[in-house]
């Protein structure tokens, strides 16, 4: 793939190109009106909602399951299909009892290393991007015990639209630190 395409995956560190140096060939709109962007991993379909173009659940590392549990994160392999980023993915495993039960997301999984990316609705994804936008990284609250990047409280649509930034959020296991 071409270097000018948006970077969405990562190799331990996430690199997100702020939509600069793109051309109309890098974006497409499906018949449903959902935006599709081309990344170095493959095509990603998002949704256009009232305040932003939203790309939910984009993987930034392979799931830390099986023999990858307790190991450093490994890179996501490219895909040949259009990745469906139109819905939030499960939250990371967490305590869902006692005082924390009110904060528990409806679905949890060890397979939870995903980004949610919000692009201002004013950005026309079917035209070349001529002005780069700043990128804001949002790390959700929860004291590394509870919470999820997909909680309505952390909906990045409004801040992305209000501040004209590309914002993304991700979950707790991104910070897993192990010693050798």
C-alpha positions as CSV (number, residue, x, y, z in Angstrom):
1,X,0.0,0.0,0.0
2,X,1.0,3.6,-0.5
3,X,2.7,5.6,2.3
4,X,0.1,8.4,2.1
5,X,-2.7,6.1,3.5
6,X,-4.0,6.6,7.0
7,X,-2.3,4.5,9.6
8,X,-4.7,2.7,11.9
9,X,-2.9,-0.4,13.1
10,X,0.2,-0.5,15.3
11,X,3.2,-2.5,16.4
12,X,3.1,-1.9,20.1
13,X,2.7,1.9,19.6
14,X,-0.3,3.2,17.7
15,X,0.4,5.6,14.9
16,X,-2.5,7.5,13.5
17,X,-1.9,9.7,10.5
18,X,-4.2,12.7,10.9
19,X,-5.8,12.3,7.5
20,X,-3.1,14.4,5.7
21,X,-1.8,13.8,2.2
22,X,-4.8,11.8,1.2
23,X,-6.6,11.8,-2.1
24,X,-10.1,10.9,-3.1
25,X,-8.8,7.5,-4.1
26,X,-8.2,6.7,-0.4
27,X,-11.9,7.1,0.5
28,X,-15.1,5.8,-0.8
29,X,-18.7,6.0,0.2
30,X,-20.8,2.9,0.0
31,X,-24.3,2.9,-1.3
32,X,-25.5,3.1,2.4
33,X,-23.5,6.3,2.8
34,X,-21.1,4.7,5.3
35,X,-17.6,6.1,4.9
36,X,-14.8,3.6,3.9
37,X,-11.2,4.5,4.4
38,X,-8.1,2.7,3.2
39,X,-5.5,1.9,5.8
40,X,-2.2,0.1,5.6
41,X,-4.1,-2.9,7.1
42,X,-7.0,-2.8,4.6
43,X,-10.3,-1.1,4.1
44,X,-12.3,0.1,7.1
45,X,-16.0,0.9,7.0
46,X,-17.4,3.3,9.6
47,X,-20.6,5.3,10.2
48,X,-21.6,8.9,9.7
49,X,-23.6,10.0,12.7
50,X,-25.0,13.4,13.6
51,X,-21.7,14.9,14.8
52,X,-18.9,12.8,13.3
53,X,-17.7,10.0,11.1
54,X,-17.2,7.2,13.6
55,X,-14.9,4.1,13.2
56,X,-15.6,1.8,16.2
57,X,-13.4,-1.2,17.2
58,X,-10.4,-0.9,14.9
59,X,-7.8,-3.4,16.2
60,X,-4.4,-2.1,17.2
61,X,-2.9,-5.4,18.3
62,X,-3.8,-9.1,18.0
63,X,-6.1,-10.3,20.7
64,X,-4.1,-11.3,23.9
65,X,-5.7,-14.7,24.1
66,X,-4.3,-18.3,24.1
67,X,-0.5,-18.4,23.8
68,X,-0.5,-14.6,23.4
69,X,-1.9,-14.0,26.9
70,X,0.6,-12.3,29.2
71,X,2.9,-11.7,26.2
72,X,3.8,-8.3,24.6
73,X,1.3,-7.2,22.0
74,X,1.8,-8.4,18.5
75,X,1.0,-6.6,15.3
76,X,-2.4,-6.9,13.6
77,X,-2.2,-8.8,10.3
78,X,-3.6,-7.0,7.3
79,X,-7.0,-8.0,6.1
80,X,-8.3,-8.4,2.5
81,X,-12.0,-7.6,3.2
82,X,-13.7,-4.4,4.3
83,X,-13.4,-4.3,8.1
84,X,-16.8,-3.5,9.7
85,X,-16.1,-0.6,12.2
86,X,-19.7,0.4,12.6
87,X,-20.3,-0.9,16.1
88,X,-18.4,-0.9,19.4
89,X,-16.5,-4.0,20.5
90,X,-16.5,-5.7,23.9
91,X,-14.8,-4.0,26.8
92,X,-11.8,-5.6,28.5
93,X,-12.4,-8.0,31.3
94,X,-13.1,-6.3,34.6
95,X,-14.6,-6.7,38.1
96,X,-18.4,-6.7,37.6
97,X,-19.5,-7.1,41.2
98,X,-20.3,-4.9,44.2
99,X,-19.8,-1.2,43.8
100,X,-18.3,-1.7,40.3
101,X,-21.3,-3.4,38.9
102,X,-23.0,-0.2,37.9
103,X,-20.0,0.6,35.6
104,X,-19.9,-2.8,33.9
105,X,-20.3,-2.8,30.2
106,X,-22.8,-5.3,28.7
107,X,-20.1,-7.3,27.0
108,X,-16.5,-8.0,28.1
109,X,-13.8,-10.1,26.6
110,X,-10.0,-10.5,26.6
111,X,-10.2,-9.7,22.9
112,X,-10.5,-6.0,23.6
113,X,-7.6,-4.2,22.0
114,X,-9.5,-1.8,19.8
115,X,-9.5,1.9,18.9
116,X,-12.6,4.1,18.4
117,X,-11.8,6.9,16.0
118,X,-14.0,10.0,15.6
119,X,-13.6,12.4,12.6
120,X,-15.5,15.7,12.5
121,X,-18.6,15.5,10.3
122,X,-17.3,18.6,8.5
123,X,-14.5,16.5,6.9
124,X,-15.8,15.2,3.5
125,X,-14.2,11.8,3.3
126,X,-15.0,11.5,-0.4
127,X,-12.7,14.5,-1.3
128,X,-8.9,14.9,-0.9
129,X,-8.0,16.2,2.6
130,X,-6.1,19.4,2.2
131,X,-5.6,20.4,5.8
132,X,-4.3,18.0,8.4
133,X,-6.2,17.9,11.6
134,X,-4.8,17.5,15.1
135,X,-5.3,14.1,16.7
136,X,-6.5,13.8,20.3
137,X,-6.0,10.5,22.2
138,X,-8.6,9.9,24.9
139,X,-7.8,7.3,27.6
140,X,-11.0,6.4,29.3
141,X,-11.4,6.6,33.1
142,X,-12.0,3.7,35.4
143,X,-8.7,3.5,37.4
144,X,-7.7,0.5,35.3
145,X,-10.4,-1.5,37.1
146,X,-13.6,-0.7,35.2
147,X,-15.0,1.1,32.3
148,X,-14.8,1.0,28.5
149,X,-13.8,3.3,25.6
150,X,-17.3,2.7,24.2
151,X,-19.3,4.1,27.2
152,X,-21.7,6.9,26.1
153,X,-19.8,9.2,28.6
154,X,-16.7,8.9,26.4
155,X,-18.5,9.4,23.0
156,X,-15.9,11.3,21.0
157,X,-18.3,12.6,18.4
158,X,-19.0,15.8,20.1
159,X,-15.4,16.8,21.1
160,X,-14.2,15.9,17.6
161,X,-16.8,18.1,16.0
162,X,-16.5,21.0,18.5
163,X,-12.7,21.1,18.5
164,X,-12.2,20.0,14.8
165,X,-9.9,17.2,15.8
166,X,-9.6,13.5,15.0
167,X,-10.0,11.8,18.4
168,X,-9.5,8.2,19.4
169,X,-10.0,6.2,22.5
170,X,-8.8,2.7,23.6
171,X,-9.0,0.3,26.5
172,X,-7.2,-0.8,29.6
173,X,-5.2,-3.8,28.3
174,X,-3.3,-1.4,26.0
175,X,-1.2,-0.6,29.1
176,X,-0.4,-4.1,30.2
177,X,3.1,-4.1,31.5
178,X,5.0,-7.3,32.1
179,X,8.6,-7.9,33.2
180,X,10.9,-10.3,31.5
